[in-house]
């Protein structure tokens, strides 16, 4: 499983074999689009650079939350026992968002309509 995770992040590919037929169909469909894996890797790299440089971090956390929620939902519903990396990524994303909660204050504040 570790090798497939490394392949996912480095080469932009997906694991090729899943025991769950629905999970396999989903992953084959994502790979067949031709754009999803490269787009995913590009977004992960941009967010990672943002995390390392601490520039635009709240924005990158919002973008990365959509990816981590998708990873968690895939594993929860299709292959729950292989989801530890996805669950960890989601938990780290939540912790970082809570740490930067003050940065979201204006975004979460109700606006008055004039």
Secondary structure, DSSP 8 states (H G I E B T S, - for coil): -HHHHHHHHHH----S--SSHHHHHHHHHHHHHSSHHHHHHHHHHHHHHHHHHTSSHHHHHHHHHHHHHHHHHHHHHT-GGG-HHHHHHHHHHHHHHHHTGGGGHHHHS-----
